[in-house]
Amino acid sequence: MRKKIIELFKTFKQFGLDPIKFVRAILNISFYLKSYFKFKKNYSGLLKFYPCLHDNNKEAGKIDNEYFWQDLIVAKWIFEASPEKHVDIGSRLDGFVAHVASFREIEVFDIRPINKKIPGMIFHQADLMSDKDNSILDKINYCDSLSCLHALEHFGLGRYGDPINPIGYRLGIENISKLIKTNGIFYLSTPIGIERVEFNANWVFDPRNIIQIAHNNKLKLVEFGIYNNKNSFQEIEISESKLKYFAEQKYNLGIFKFLKLE
C-alpha cells in the first residue's frame, strides 16, 4: 500500500501537484500569519503578502540529496587532478557544471540546446548515442578528463527529446570512451540496484553491467563509491561480493572513476 501511495505522489508531481507540500503549507499558515502581524505591528512602510510556507523548519541548506554530494565530490576530484581538457556529458548546469566552471574551463555536450553564453563553459549540442554525429566523430581522443553525472541512465528513453533506443546507454559509453585519451579519467554517476527501466524517468543499472560495458570499451574501474539518503558518500572496496551486494539493493547512487587504457 505504501509503495502505491508513493508512486501516486510521483505521478501527481508530474502534473505540478505535490500533496505533501500542500499539507505542509496548510500547517504553516498559522505560523505565517502570527509572524506577519507581529512584524506589521512595528513597521509602517509598504507591506505585501508573499507567503513562504516551507522554510521555517528546515536545515540551513538542502544537502541531504545525491546531486549535492556527487557534484561536490567530483568537482573536487577534478580540481585536484587539474586535467588539460575536461569535457562533461549532460550533467546539471546549475550544480556540477557551475562548480567546475568557477575554477576552470569546461566543455559541455548535451542533446538539448543552450541559448545563453555561460562564463567558463563551451557548449556543443550532440547526440552521444549516434555514430553519425560529427560533433563526436571529429573529437576522437579529445580530452584527458570527462564526466557524466546522473545522465547516462536517461539515454534512449526519450525523456529529454533523445531518440528511443533500449541500448542507448551502451552506445553512450562507447562514444564517451572514444572521446577520452589513453590514461584519461572518466567520472560517472548513475543509479544502481536491481536492474530495471522506470520508463521514461531512468534506468537503474546493475553496477556489474556498467563495469563490464566500460571494460569492453577500454575503461578500467579504479575507484567506486555510493551515496544513499541514509549516509553521505562512501568509498567501496572493488570486489565481486560488494558489487553483487549493491546489485541486489533497491537503489543507490553509484559513483565510478574509470581509467582509459590503450
N, C-alpha and C positions, 0 to 999 in steps of 0.2 A: 504493500500500500504506500509506504513512504517513498519507494522508488518511483511509483507512478505520479505521485504528487510533485516530486522534484522535476520529472520530465514535463509535467503540465506547466509548471512555473517557467521552465526554459522556453516552452512554446509561447507562453504569454509574452515573454520578453521580446520575442521576435516581432511582436505587434506593438511594441512600445509600452507594454503593461507589466508592471512589477508588483505583484500582490504584497510581497514582504515589505518593499519600500513604501507602499501605500499605507499599510497598517502602522509602520513606524512613524510616518508623517502625522497620522491622526493622533497617535500617542504623544507627539511632541508639540501639538498645537497649544496646549495649556502653558507649557514652558515658554513658548514664543510670546504669547500674549502677556504673561506676567513680566517678562523681560522688556517688552515693548512699552508697557505703561509705566514701568519703573524708570526707564530711560526718558520717556516723554515728560515725566514729572519735573525733571531738572534740565530740560532742553527746550529752547524757544525758537530754533530755526526750522527750516523746511524738513519735514519728516514724512517719508512714504513707506508703504508696506512693501517688503521684499523678503518674504519668509525663506529662511534656510533651515530646513527641519531635520537635517541628517548629520550635523557636525558637532553638536554639543557634547556627545558622549562617546566620541571616537578617540583613537590614539592620535598623536601629533601628525602622522602621515600614514599613507597606505603602503605598508611594506610586507604585509602578510600575503604575498601573491608571487607566483613563479616568474612573471615578467620582470618584476623589480629585481629579483635575485639573479636571473640569467643575464639581464642587461648589465648589472653592476659587475658580476664576476667576469664575464667575457670581455667587457671593455677594459677591465683591469689587466687581464691577461695580454690583451693587445698592446696596451700601454707599456707593459713590462717587456714584451717581445720586440717592440719598435720595428715592425716589418718595413720593407722598402715600399710595397704597394699593398694596401688592404682593400678587398672587394667584399661587398655584402649582397646577399640574395634575399630580398623580401622581408627583412626584419623590420621591427617597428621604427618609424621615423621619429616619433615623439618619445622614444625611450632609448634603445640601444644606439641607433644611428646618430642621434643628437649627442649622446655621451661621447662617442668616438670623434665626431666632427668638432667637438670642443677642444681637442688637443692635437688632431692630425687630419689630413685629407682622407676621405673615404669615397669610394666609388660604389654606387648602388645600382643593382639590376632588379627590375620588377616588371611584371606583366602589365601592371596598371601604370597610367601616366602620372607624372608630377608636373604641375603647371606653374610652380613658383621656384625661383632660384634660392637655394639654401646655402649659406656660407659654409665652406669646408666640405661640400658634397658635390660630386659629379654624378649625374644620373644617366642611365641607359635603359630604355624600355626594351625588354627582351622576354622571350618565352624559353625558359630553361628546359622545357620538355622537348623542344624542337631540335632536329638535326639539320634544319634548313635555315635557321635564323642567323643571318650574317653578323649580328651583334655578338653572337657566341663564336661562330666559326672563325672570325677574324682575331680572336683573342685566346688562342691556344697557348698554354704556358705563360699566362698573362700576369699572374700575381704570385707572391710568396705567402699570402695570408688571405683567408676567405672565411666568412661567417654566414650562417643561415640559421636564424633563431626563430623557432616557432613558426616556420613557414613550409618546410618540406611536407608536413602532414596534410597540407591543403592542395598539393599538386594533383591535378587531374580530376578534381571534384566539382569544378565549375563555380565554386563559391565566389571567386574573385574575377570572373569572366574568362578564366582559363579553359582550354578545350577539355572535354570529358575524356579521361584516359585512366583506366584502372591500374596501369603500371607507370603513371606519371612520375611518381617519386623515384622509381628505378632510373628512368631516363634523366631525371633531375640530378641524381648522384653521378651518373655517367658524365653529363656535361660539366658539372661542377669540378669533377676530377680533372677534366681536360684544361680547365682554366688555371689550375694550380701547378706551379713549377715543382720539380723534384726538390724534396726536403722542405716544401712549403707546409703550412699548417691549415687544417680545416676545422673550424669550430661549428658544431652542430648541436642544436637543442630540438627535441621533439617529444611528444607524448609516447610513453612506453607502457606496456602491460599486456593483458590478454589481447592478441592481435584482432583488430576489427575495424570496420568503417562505420563511423557515425555520420551518415550522409545527410547533408553535404557539409557538415561542420569540419570534420577532420578524420584522419586515420589515427589509430593508436597502434603502435608498432611493437612487435616482439623485438627487443633490442638485439637479439642474435641475428635476426633477419637483416637489420640495418648494418650491422657489423660485417656480415657476410657479403652483402652487396658492395659495401665500401671496399672490402678486401679484393673483390673481383675487379675493382677499378683502381687498384694500386694505392689504396688508402689503408694505413695500418693504425689501429686504435692504440693510443699511447696514454690516454687518461680518460676516466669515466666518473661521473658523479650523478647524483639525483637530487631533486627538490620535491618535497611534498608539503602540504599545508600544515603538517604537524611539526616539521623541522625545517631549519634553514638548509642551505646547500651542504651535502655530504659527499666527500670523495669515497668512491667504492673500489675495492680491490677487483681487478680484472681477472675473473675466473669463471669457469663454466658453471659452477654451482651458484655463484652470485647472479650471473646473467639469467640463469634458469629461474631463480627466485623472483627476480623483477619481471620476468616474462609471465609469471603466474599471478602477479598482483593486478588489481583492477586498473590503477592509474598512478603513474609518477611522471615527472618531467625528467627525461634523460638529457644530460649534457655531456657531449662526446668531444674529444680532441683527437684528431687523426693526423698522421704524418704521411705526406705524399712520397711514395717510393719511386725508384727509377722504372 
